Amino acid sequence: MVSLGLCFLALLLGFMFYGKLVEKIFSPDDRTTPAYTKQDGVDFIPMKTWKAFLVQLLNIAGTGPIFGAIMGACFGPVVFLWIIFGAILGGGVHDYMCGMISERHDGYSIAELSGIYLGKAAKWGMRVFSIVLLILTGTVFVTSPAALLARLTPDFMGVPFWTFVILIYYILATLLPIDKIIGRFYPIFGAVLIAMAVGILFGIFKGGYTIPEISLQNLHPEGLPVWPYMFVTVACGAISGFHATQSPMISKCITSEKQGRVVFYGAMISESVIALIWAAGGVAFYGATGALSAAITQNGQSGVVYDISTGMLGPVGAVLAIVGVIACPITSGDTAFRSARLILSEITGLDQKKIKNRLLITLPLLGIGALLTHLDFNVLWRYFSWSNQTLAMISLWISTVFLIRNRGKKYSLLTALPATFMTGVSVTYILMAKEGFRLDRSISYPIGVAAAAVLFAIYVLKCRNMTQKQE
């Protein structure tokens, strides 16, 4: 248990010191936030810090740090290193910068921010990319809870029935003011997500389970290489581009820029703690990565979560698992569609105070999501995973340009380095993966490294040109 304890300590120190450094570099001030300047009673509504934190946590988390961490645990305890360093140096920085830059620009989405900092072509590319990712996310988080609900209810309440019910809820959560459903119930479900993680940690101690100490050895039973597969499999809990679509939603609600470190960086670190616990729980419960992988193949991620929870905590664990695996993905799915509505409203210019305009955008979005639920879940998840990490890479480059313009080139390394790393991950993965080009690693690795090196070189040239102009 030494490694796990050190990982928790590293995350705590990361929040206290590196998070403080990130905040200092951004330099929050006492300006009035969009929650007040643009208050509309629908999307721009002031929230207390604790509520904004819990809503942000649930928005970015759902079952992401559970499912991803369990699948990542198949690589062995090396996944612990990715979770802690990915979160401190990448994920927390990513979420904080996306939320705070949005707050500085009246709550703009990541797509609009890309237009400001990367140009018009990037804006339209990001608009399309973000909407596709959000629809995929919403769809992924319809199918998994619907399947579990169908297993727990009478036969006439099958997957189609629960899919329809969830989609109706999504319509309400996407349309209604953020404080009616999301602001009211998400703090409760956020507490459930935390309670699940605390319960599993308690179960590990109480049950006397063994957690292997950290090593760099790849223990994946199918021999999947750590680079780049582990870095894509574990997104939520380390770094996730989906968060770039969620942070702007809460940037519309924070009442002070000085809330940012707790709400954005803090929620990311909290998600990483949850991911660590579930990664440890997966290996501990099944005893070996081979058995864990076999259980995922046979029962799916939801089934594995249910088995771990009931095996460690009995009936209490069963209740927590059911609530968590059903409620948490639904609460990520509805905010995905809500974010897509907000991006489309920026494109169309439709005033979101009017319910008619919200309906015009929401109903077609949910219709597309309903059609996509007929596709295979595993295929959807793989495309979601890659597009997720690619969006993280783009968001970090947006943040880099922001820092170059507003804080100077030396401070921009804060985001340029993780952006370069994620460029290598995203390019290498799509070249190697089954859903990509299926190239051999001897080809994929050099191209991925070259792509990262090219973008970093462009970044260095931009910094140099900026220095020359100032002189």
N, C-alpha and C positions, 0 to 999 in steps of 0.2 A: 504493500500500500504506500510505500515511500514515494514512488514516482507520482502517483495520483495526488498525494498531499502537496508535493512540490509544484505540480501543475496548477492546483488551486491557488497556491501562494503566488505563483508567477502572474496569474491573471489579476489577482488583487493588487500586486505591485504595479502591474501594467496600467491599471485604471488610475492608481494614485499618482504615478510619476509620468509615464509616457502620455497618458490621457491629459495630464496637466500641461505637458509640453505642447501637445497638439492644440490645446485651448489657447495657450500663450501665443503660439504662432498665428493662429487665426485672429486673435485679439477681439473678443466680444466686447461690446460697449453697452451703453444705456439707451440706445435708440428705441423708439416705439416699434413694436413688432407688428407684422401683418395681421395678427389675431385681433388687433385693435384698429389699425389703419384701414383694413379691408373687411372688417367684420360684417358678415352677411346672413348669419343665422343658419347657414347650411354647411359650408366647408371651413370658413374662417370664424372660429369660435374659441375664445380664451379657455385654457385648461390649466388646472393646478399641476404642479410639477410631478407629484406622485402618480396622478392619473395619466398624464402625458407619457410618463415612463412606462407604465403598465400597458397602455394601449400600443406604444411603439414596440414593446417587447413581444406582444402577441401578434402584431402586424408582421414583424420580421420573422417570427419564429414558427408558429403553427406546429406542425410535426416535423419541420425541416431539420432541427437539431437532434431529433429523435431518429427519424428514418435514415438521414444521411450519416449520422454518427454510427449507427448500427451497421450499415453497409460498409462504412469506412473501417470499422473495427475488424473486418475480414482481412485487412492488411497487417493486423497485429498492433502492438502498442506504439509503433512508429506514428500512428494516427494522433497520439497525444501531442506530439511535437508540432504537427501541422495546426491543430486546434489552437494551441496557446500562442505560437508565434504568428500564425495567420490572423488571429483575432487582434492581438496587441498592435502589430506592425501594419496590418492590412485592413481587416474588417472594421475595427473601431475607428480608424482614420477615415476609411471610406464612408461609413455611416455619418460620422460627425461632419465631414466636409460637405457631403451631399445635402444634409439637413440644413446646415448653416449657410451655405451658398444660396440655397433656395430661399431661406428666410431673408437674406439680403436682397433678393430679387422678387419680393412680394409673393413668395410661395410658389414660384414657377416649378414646373416638372423638370425632370432630368433631361427630357427632350428639348425643352426651350432653353435650358442652360447650355446644352451642347451647341445650339445656334449662336449664343452669345460668345462662347469661348472657343469653339472649333469651326464656326462658319455655317453658312446657309445649307450647304450640301449635307453636312453632318447633322443639322437639325432635322431635316426630312428623313434621313436615314435612321436617326434615333427615334423619331416619331413612329415610324413603321416597326422598327425593332422592338421598342418598348411595348407597343400595343400587342404585338404578336406574343411576346414573353408573358405579358399580363393575362392574356386570354388562355395561354397554355397553363399558366399557374392556376388560374381560376378553375380550369377544367380538371387538372390533376387533383385539386382539392375538392372536387365533387365526387369523383369516382371512388376514392379510397374510403371516405366515411359512408358513402351509399352502400358499398359492398359489405362493410362491417354491420351496418344497421340491418341489412337484409338477412344476415346470419343470425341476428338476435331477435328478430320479429317473425310473426306468422308468415307462411308461404305466400299469401296474397300480397304481402308488402315486400315485393322483390326489389331488385336494383332499380328498374325503371321507375317504380313508385317513389323511392327515396331520392332518386336523382331529380325528379320533378319537384318534390317538396323542398329540397335544398336550393334549387334554382329559383323557386318562388321567394324563399328567404333572401337570396342574393339580390333579387329585384328590390326588396324593401330596404336592405342594408345599403345598397348603392344609391337609392333615391333619397332616403330620409336624411335629415340633418345629422351630422356626425355625433352629436351629443345624445341622440334619441336611442340608438341601439349600441353603436360602437363605444361611445363614451360611457354608457351606463353599464353594459354587461362585460365588456372586454377586461376591465380590471379584475372581475371575478374569475374569468377564465385564465387570465394571466397568473392569478394566484394558484389556480389548479395546476397549470403547467409547472410552476415552481414546486408545488406540493408533490407532484409526481416524481420530480427529480430528487427531492429530499427523501421521499419514501424509498426510492431505489437505492440511494446511498445508504440509508438505514438498513435496507435488506441485505446489502453486500456485507456490512459489518456484522449484523445479527446472524446471518447464515454462514459466516466463516468462509466465504468464497475467496478464491485466490485470483489476484490480478497480476499478470506478468509485468515485470518492471520494464521501463523504456529500453528499447533497442532499435537499431536501424534496420534490422532484418525484415525482409518482406515475407510475410507468412500467408499471403493470399493463396487459397487452395487451388485456384485456377491459374495461378502464375501471372496474373495481371500485373504489369509494372507499376510501381509506386508513382513514377513520373510518366504521364500526367494524370493517370486515372484517379489516384487518391485525392488529388487536389481539385478534381471536378466532382467526385462522389461526395466529399464533405464540403459543402458550400455553406449552408447555414451552420453557424457554430465556428466558422473560420473567416470566410469572406464570401459575400453573396451580392450579386448585382441586383437581385430582386429588392434588396433593401434600398437601393437608389430610387426606386419607385415609391417606396413607403415613407422614407424620411421627409420628403416634401409635403406629404399629407399632414404630418405632425408639425412641420415648420409653420403651418398655417394656424397652429393652436398654441404654441409656446408663448408665454407672456413676457419673457426676458431672454436675451441672447445668452445670459449666464446660466440658463437652464440646460444649454446644449450638451455640456459634457456628461451630465447625469442622464439626460433623456436619450441621446444618440450613442455616445461612446459607452455609457453605462449599460444600456440595453444590449448592445453587442457583446460586451464582456459577460453579462448575465446569461445570454444565449449560449456562450461558449462554455460556461460552467455546466449548463444543462447538457450540452453535447458531450462533454467529458464524462459526465456521470453515466450517460446512456452507452457510450463507447465502452466504458469499463464494465457496465452491467452486462452488455452483450457477450463479451469475452468471458467474464466471470461465470455467468449462468450456464453457458454451453460448454465451457471448459477448453475449447479449442476453436480456432478460426474455421476449420473444416466443418465442424458441427454447426456453427453459427451460420455459415454460408448455406449449408444444406437446409437448415430451418427456414431461412429467408426464401429459398427456392420453393420449398414445399408449402409454407404457410403465408408467404408475403410479409411485408414489413409490419402491417397491422397485427397479423397473427403472432409474430415474434414479440411485439410490444405487449400483447395480451398475455402470452405465456410467461415472459419475464416478470411482469407485474404480479400475476396470480401466483407464480412459483415462489417469489420472494416475499410477497405481502398478503397472500391469501385473498379472502373476500374483499378486504379494503382495497387491495391492489387491483382487483377486477373492476371495482367501481371507478377508481382513478383512471385505469386504462381505457375503459369504455368512454368516460367523459372526455378524457384527453385526446384519444384517437379519433373521436367523432367531432368534438367541439373545436379543437385546435386547428385542424386543417380547414374547417368551414370558415373560421375567423380569418384565415389567411386568404381564402378564396374570395370572400366578399370584398375585402379591401383591395384585392388585385383588380376586380372589376370596377371598384370605385376609382382607383387610380387611372384605369383606362378611360373612364368617363371624363375625368378631369383633363387628361391629355387631349382627348377629342374635343372637349369644350374650348381648349386653347387654340386648336386648329380651326374650329368652325366659328369661334367667337360667340357662341350661344351663351347667353346669361343664365347661370345655374341657379339663380334665385327662383326662376319660374319652373314649376313642376313639369310643364309641358316640354320644355327644352331638355330637362333631365330624362324624361321618358323617351324622347326622340333618339337619344344616344344610348340609353341603357338597354332598351328592348332588343335592338339589333345585336349588341354585344352579347347578351345572354343567349340569343338565338344561335349565334356562332358557337358559343360554349356548349350548348345543348347538342349540337351536331358532333362536336369533337369528342363528347363522352362515349361515342360508339367506337372510338379507336382503342387500340391496346394500351393499357396503362403503362407498361414497361417501356414501350416505344415513346410515349409522351414524356415520361420522366427523363429518358436519356436526352431528348432534344431540349427539354427544359433545363437540364443540368448544364449542358454546354452553353446555351444562350444566356443562362444566368451568369456564368463566369465571364463570358465575353462582355456582357453589360457592365460587370464590375471593372473590367479592364478599361473600358471606354470612360466610365465615370471617374476613375482615378486620373486619367489623362485630362479630363475636363477640370478636375480639381487642381491639377498641376499648372495648367494655364492660368487659372484664377490666382494661384499663389505667386506665379511669376509676375503677373500684372500688379498685384496688390501688396505682396510682402517681399519680393525679391528672389533672385535665382537660388541662393543658398537654402532658403526655406522650402523651395519647391521640391527638393529631394525627398521631403516627407512623403509625398505622394508619387513622385516619379519612379522611385525604386520599386514599390509594390506594383505600380502600373506596368513596369517593364517585366517583372516576374509573371504577372497575370497574362501578359501578352504571350510570353513563351508557353504558358500552360494552355491557353485557349487555342492557339495555332497548332501546337503539337497534338492536342487531343482530337481536333476535327480532322486532322490528317490521318490519324491512326484508327479512330473509332469505327465501329460497324456502321453507325449512322452517318459517318463521314466518308472519307476517301479510301479507307482501309489500306493505307500504305504501310510498308515495313518501317520499323523503328529506326533502321539505319538511314532512311530517307527523312522520316518525320522529325527526328531529333535535331539534325542540323538546320532544317528549314525553320523549325520553331525557335531555335536559338538565334538564327539570323534575323527573323522577324522582330524579335525583342531587341536585338542589337541595333537594327535600323531605326526603330522608333526612339530608342534612347539617343542615338546619334542626332536625329532630328531635334529632339529636346535640347541637347547640348548646343546645337547650332542656333536654336531659337533664343536660348539664354545669352549666347555670345552676341548675336545681332542686337538684342535688347541693350546690352552693355555698351556697344558701339554707338547706338542711337543716343543714349544718355550722355555719352562723352562728347 
